[in-house]
Amino acid sequence: MVKNNWIIRQAELNDLARIMLLEANNSSLAWSSRSVEQDILGNPAAYSLIACTDDGGVIGFAACWFV
């Protein structure tokens, strides 16, 4: 059995393509790339996180708004 270590960290713009792949493969109501990008870059109410393996693979994504 192979065990990968993983971490949760704040999403960055260079994660966008991998986030969108997760969205496309796992959601029937996927967010648009523009919406995710805006939340990562400029929405002061948004906080976007990703879970990634120690080799850089993105395995999860979470977004929330603080209102």
Backbone torsions as a table, in degrees:
resi	resn	phi	psi	omega
1	MET	NA	131.0	179.0
2	VAL	-93.6	129.9	179.2
3	LYS	-113.3	122.2	175.9
4	ASN	-101.7	141.9	169.9
5	ASN	-84.9	150.0	177.9
6	TRP	-142.9	159.7	179.6
7	ILE	-135.3	160.4	171.1
8	ILE	-111.9	130.1	-179.0
9	ARG	-144.0	167.2	177.4
10	GLN	-67.2	136.4	179.1
11	ALA	-70.1	147.6	177.7
12	GLU	-124.1	163.3	-177.8
13	LEU	-57.4	-35.8	-179.7
14	ASN	-69.9	-4.8	174.6
15	ASP	-90.6	-7.9	-170.7
16	LEU	-55.6	-46.2	-177.7
17	ALA	-61.8	-40.7	-179.8
18	ARG	-72.1	-34.8	175.4
19	ILE	-63.4	-44.2	-178.7
20	MET	-66.1	-32.5	175.6
21	LEU	-65.0	-42.9	175.3
22	LEU	-60.6	-45.5	179.4
23	GLU	-58.9	-47.6	-177.1
24	ALA	-64.6	-36.0	-176.0
25	ASN	-86.7	-13.6	-171.3
26	ASN	-129.7	2.7	-177.0
27	SER	-138.2	132.4	175.3
28	SER	-81.1	-13.2	177.7
29	LEU	-124.7	56.8	-174.3
30	ALA	-62.9	143.5	173.3
31	TRP	-67.3	153.5	175.3
32	SER	-77.7	155.2	177.3
33	SER	-58.6	-39.4	179.8
34	ARG	-63.2	-41.1	179.2
35	SER	-63.9	-45.0	179.5
36	VAL	-64.5	-43.5	179.3
37	GLU	-59.9	-44.6	-179.5
38	GLN	-63.8	-38.1	177.9
39	ASP	-66.9	-39.1	179.6
40	ILE	-68.2	-41.2	-171.8
41	LEU	-91.3	-38.8	-166.6
42	GLY	-143.3	6.2	179.3
43	ASN	-92.4	109.5	-176.4
44	PRO	-66.8	-17.7	179.0
45	ALA	-88.8	-12.9	-174.0
46	ALA	-95.3	146.6	173.4
47	TYR	-135.8	119.3	-176.3
48	SER	-114.8	130.8	-179.1
49	LEU	-122.8	152.1	170.5
50	ILE	-130.1	151.5	170.4
51	ALA	-105.3	127.4	-178.8
52	CYS	-136.0	150.6	179.1
53	THR	-80.2	166.1	-178.8
54	ASP	-64.8	-16.2	176.6
55	ASP	-96.8	10.1	174.3
56	GLY	95.8	-2.3	179.4
57	GLY	-73.1	133.7	177.6
58	VAL	-88.5	123.5	-176.5
59	ILE	-115.9	-4.1	179.1
60	GLY	-167.9	160.2	-177.5
61	PHE	-147.5	138.9	175.9
62	ALA	-139.2	141.6	176.9
63	ALA	-135.6	140.1	176.0
64	CYS	-143.8	156.6	176.6
65	TRP	-116.6	135.2	174.3
66	PHE	-100.5	111.6	-177.6
67	VAL	-122.9	NA	NA
